Amino acid sequence: MKAYIAKLTFEDIEPLIWRRVIMPAGGTFNRLHELVQNVTNFQSKWIDEPYHYFDVEVDGLFITNNPSIHEEYKKDFKGLTLKRPSHLKIDKYFEASGQFLYRYDSGDDWRIIVDLEDIVEDYYFGFPTVLAGEGTAPPEDVGGPPGYAHFLTVYHDPKHPDYLAIHAWAEAQDYKLFTMDVINQRLKYSQYQKTEWDRIDHENHYVKSDKYRGPK
């Protein structure tokens, strides 16, 4: 099936934190949001606070899942046509622009560049997959890039007076090291399309190998 290979890169964080993913075509902006959340340490699906929403501006559209914006502005937001992300597919916008700026959490103001690297026709899984990546993503509510820099300083300094407290807080926020296999196991439950089993070499529905997913 048709799929997009994309690179997701955090802005304003050094060293770089990035993920290279492959995702089936036909996904909505909501699906893109779910993918970003799954490959980072963000927790929007578990929390219900008024600023944990996302937006993408592209082709004169302001696409957001923020209900307050939709309620207040209805159709037009800052001169852009306001759209809900749940049924709007990314395909034509991604292929035309080649890049999205995904913004998340109006308090922390995270910015992630989503670059289209390739379009392929031979991906047979109905769910996205992480192909590569570097860096552990920041935890929820850490205070944006400046807050994350401070967090890391304390987190890695056993002599700091807040060392134990910051570790306890990080654990409560489900802050975890980047582990590609763990993320990919989770992504198997994000079904965009029907997996094309007849195109995969398998035994009893156990995938032996795949060009993008590697040996299993």
C-alpha positions as CSV (number, residue, x, y, z in Angstrom):
1,M,0.0,0.0,0.0
2,K,1.0,3.6,-0.4
3,A,2.8,5.1,2.6
4,Y,4.8,8.1,3.7
5,I,8.2,8.1,5.2
6,A,8.5,11.2,7.4
7,K,11.0,12.6,9.8
8,L,9.7,14.3,13.0
9,T,12.2,16.7,14.6
10,F,11.7,18.8,17.8
11,E,12.5,22.5,17.4
12,D,14.7,24.3,19.9
13,I,16.2,21.2,21.6
14,E,19.9,20.3,21.6
15,P,21.0,17.6,20.9
16,L,18.4,16.9,18.4
17,I,15.4,14.7,19.2
18,W,14.0,13.0,16.1
19,R,12.0,10.1,14.8
20,R,11.8,8.6,11.3
21,V,8.5,6.9,10.7
22,I,6.5,5.2,8.0
23,M,2.8,5.7,8.1
24,P,0.1,4.4,5.7
25,A,-1.5,7.0,3.4
26,G,-5.1,7.9,4.1
27,G,-4.6,8.9,7.7
28,T,-6.3,12.0,9.1
29,F,-4.6,14.8,11.1
30,N,-5.9,13.1,14.2
31,R,-3.9,10.0,13.2
32,L,-0.8,12.2,12.8
33,H,-1.4,13.6,16.3
34,E,-1.8,10.1,17.7
35,L,1.5,9.1,16.0
36,V,3.4,12.0,17.4
37,Q,2.0,11.2,20.9
38,N,3.0,7.6,20.6
39,V,6.6,8.2,19.5
40,T,7.3,10.8,22.2
41,N,6.6,10.9,25.9
42,F,3.5,13.1,25.6
43,Q,0.3,11.9,27.3
44,S,-2.6,13.8,25.8
45,K,-4.8,10.7,25.6
46,W,-4.5,10.3,29.4
47,I,-5.0,13.9,30.5
48,D,-8.0,16.3,30.2
49,E,-6.6,19.8,30.6
50,P,-7.6,22.7,28.4
51,Y,-4.2,23.4,26.8
52,H,-3.2,19.8,25.8
53,Y,-4.3,20.2,22.2
54,F,-2.5,20.4,18.8
55,D,-2.7,22.5,15.7
56,V,-1.2,22.5,12.2
57,E,-1.4,25.4,9.7
58,V,-1.2,24.4,6.1
59,D,-2.7,25.7,2.8
60,G,-4.8,28.4,4.4
61,L,-6.2,26.1,7.0
62,F,-5.9,26.0,10.8
63,I,-6.4,22.4,11.8
64,T,-6.9,21.8,15.5
65,N,-8.6,19.5,18.0
66,N,-9.0,22.4,20.5
67,P,-12.8,22.6,21.2
68,S,-12.5,26.0,22.7
69,I,-11.2,27.5,19.5
70,H,-13.9,25.8,17.5
71,E,-16.6,27.0,19.8
72,E,-15.4,30.6,19.9
73,Y,-14.3,31.1,16.3
74,K,-16.5,28.7,14.4
75,K,-15.1,28.9,10.9
76,D,-12.3,31.5,10.8
77,F,-9.3,31.7,13.0
78,K,-6.7,34.5,12.5
79,G,-7.7,34.7,8.8
80,L,-7.4,30.9,8.3
81,T,-10.2,28.5,7.7
82,L,-10.8,26.5,10.8
83,K,-11.0,22.8,10.4
84,R,-11.4,19.8,12.7
85,P,-8.7,17.1,12.4
86,S,-10.9,14.0,12.8
87,H,-12.0,13.5,9.2
88,L,-9.5,15.6,7.3
89,K,-6.8,13.4,5.6
90,I,-3.2,14.6,5.4
91,D,-2.4,13.2,2.0
92,K,-2.9,16.1,-0.4
93,Y,-1.6,18.7,2.0
94,F,1.5,16.6,2.9
95,E,2.3,15.8,-0.7
96,A,1.8,19.5,-1.8
97,S,3.7,21.2,1.0
98,G,6.2,18.5,2.0
99,Q,6.2,19.7,5.6
100,F,4.0,20.4,8.6
101,L,4.7,22.3,11.7
102,Y,2.9,20.4,14.5
103,R,2.4,22.5,17.6
104,Y,1.3,20.9,20.9
105,D,0.4,22.1,24.3
106,S,-0.3,25.9,24.4
107,G,1.5,26.1,27.8
108,D,4.7,24.4,26.8
109,D,4.5,25.3,23.1
110,W,6.2,22.3,21.7
111,R,7.0,22.6,18.0
112,I,7.8,19.5,15.9
113,I,8.7,19.7,12.2
114,V,7.2,16.9,10.2
115,D,9.2,16.5,6.9
116,L,8.0,14.2,4.1
117,E,11.1,12.3,3.0
118,D,9.7,9.7,0.6
119,I,6.5,8.2,-0.8
120,V,6.5,4.4,-1.2
121,E,4.0,1.9,-2.6
122,D,5.3,-1.3,-0.9
123,Y,4.4,-1.0,2.7
124,Y,1.9,-3.6,3.6
125,F,1.1,-3.0,7.3
126,G,-2.0,-1.0,8.3
127,F,-0.2,0.7,11.1
128,P,2.8,3.1,11.4
129,T,6.3,2.1,12.3
130,V,9.3,3.9,13.7
131,L,12.3,3.2,11.4
132,A,14.9,5.2,13.3
133,G,15.4,7.9,15.9
134,E,17.6,9.6,18.5
135,G,17.0,11.2,21.8
136,T,14.6,10.7,24.6
137,A,11.5,12.9,24.2
138,P,10.6,15.4,27.0
139,P,7.9,14.5,29.5
140,E,4.5,16.2,29.6
141,D,4.3,19.5,31.4
142,V,8.0,20.1,31.8
143,G,7.9,23.7,30.7
144,G,8.8,23.6,27.0
145,P,12.4,23.6,25.7
146,P,13.8,25.8,28.5
147,G,12.1,23.7,31.2
148,Y,13.3,20.5,29.6
149,A,16.9,21.8,29.6
150,H,16.6,22.5,33.4
151,F,14.9,19.2,33.9
152,L,17.8,17.3,32.3
153,T,20.4,19.2,34.4
154,V,18.7,18.2,37.6
155,Y,17.8,14.7,36.4
156,H,21.4,13.8,35.7
157,D,23.0,15.4,38.7
158,P,22.8,13.1,41.8
159,K,24.2,15.9,43.9
160,H,21.4,18.3,43.1
161,P,19.0,18.9,46.0
162,D,16.0,18.2,43.8
163,Y,17.4,15.0,42.2
164,L,15.2,12.5,43.9
165,A,12.1,14.7,43.6
166,I,12.6,15.2,39.9
167,H,13.0,11.5,39.4
168,A,9.8,10.8,41.2
169,W,8.0,13.4,39.2
170,A,9.5,12.0,35.9
171,E,8.3,8.5,36.8
172,A,4.8,9.9,37.5
173,Q,4.9,11.6,34.1
174,D,5.8,8.3,32.5
175,Y,9.1,9.7,31.2
176,K,10.9,6.8,29.4
177,L,14.0,6.4,27.3
178,F,13.5,6.1,23.6
179,T,13.1,2.4,22.9
180,M,12.1,1.7,19.3
181,D,10.9,-1.9,19.8
182,V,8.6,-0.9,22.7
183,I,7.1,2.0,20.6
184,N,6.6,-0.2,17.6
185,Q,4.7,-2.8,19.7
186,R,2.4,-0.1,20.8
187,L,1.9,1.3,17.3
188,K,0.6,-2.1,16.1
189,Y,-2.7,-1.1,17.7
190,S,-3.0,2.1,15.6
191,Q,-4.8,0.6,12.7
192,Y,-5.0,3.1,9.8
193,Q,-5.7,0.5,7.1
194,K,-6.2,-3.2,6.7
195,T,-2.9,-5.1,6.8
196,E,-2.3,-6.8,3.4
197,W,-1.5,-10.3,4.7
198,D,-1.4,-11.7,1.2
199,R,1.6,-9.4,0.4
200,I,3.6,-10.6,3.4
201,D,5.7,-13.7,3.8
202,H,4.3,-15.2,6.9
203,E,3.4,-18.4,8.8
204,N,0.3,-18.4,11.0
205,H,0.2,-14.6,10.8
206,Y,3.7,-14.3,12.2
207,V,5.7,-11.9,10.1
208,K,9.1,-13.3,9.3
209,S,10.6,-10.2,7.7
210,D,9.7,-6.9,6.1
211,K,11.6,-4.3,4.1
212,Y,10.7,-1.6,6.6
213,R,10.1,-3.4,9.9
214,G,13.1,-5.8,9.6
215,P,13.3,-9.4,10.8
216,K,10.8,-10.6,13.4
